[in-house]
């Protein structure tokens, strides 16, 4: 059985429909200033200061190998 769909005929109706079904951020989140990470001291590619571009440690790789579908 196919799920019921609503046919939308114009862009404003489409935007309204999406707003109804897609969770919207709270006003406090929308009011937050845009984040701009500091760039000083970066001589190589960095995702951010809490991430790295290197592979995971050997301990992490070993633990990932131990994880099964049942975990």
C-alpha positions in Angstrom: 0.0 0.0 0.0 1.4 3.4 -1.0 1.5 6.2 1.6 -0.9 9.0 1.1 0.7 12.0 -0.7 -0.4 15.6 -1.0 -0.2 17.2 -4.4 1.2 20.7 -4.1 0.5 23.1 -7.0 2.6 26.2 -6.2 5.8 27.1 -4.4 4.3 28.9 -1.4 2.0 25.9 -0.8 5.1 23.6 -1.1 7.0 25.7 1.4 4.1 25.6 3.8 3.8 21.8 3.4 7.5 21.3 4.0 7.4 23.6 7.1 4.6 21.4 8.5 6.4 18.1 8.1 10.1 19.1 8.6 11.1 20.0 12.1 12.1 23.6 12.4 14.8 25.0 14.7 13.7 26.8 17.9 13.8 30.6 17.8 16.8 30.6 20.2 18.8 28.5 17.7 17.9 30.7 14.8 19.0 33.8 16.8 22.4 32.3 17.5 25.3 34.1 15.7 27.0 32.2 12.8 30.1 30.2 13.9 33.4 31.2 12.4 36.2 28.9 13.6 39.6 30.6 14.3 42.1 30.1 11.5 45.3 31.2 13.2 47.9 28.5 13.6 46.5 26.1 11.0 49.3 25.1 8.6 47.5 22.0 7.3 44.0 20.9 6.6 41.9 20.8 9.8 38.2 20.0 10.1 38.0 21.8 13.4 40.0 21.7 16.7 38.0 18.8 18.1 38.5 16.7 14.9 41.6 15.5 13.0 42.5 14.5 9.5 44.6 11.5 10.6 43.3 8.0 10.9 41.9 6.8 14.2 44.2 5.4 16.9 45.0 1.7 16.8 42.8 1.3 19.9 39.8 2.7 18.1 40.4 0.5 15.1 40.6 -2.6 17.3 37.4 -1.7 19.2 35.6 -1.1 15.9 36.7 -4.6 14.7 35.1 -6.1 17.9 31.7 -4.5 17.3 29.1 -6.8 15.8 25.6 -6.2 14.3 24.1 -7.4 17.7 25.9 -4.6 19.6 
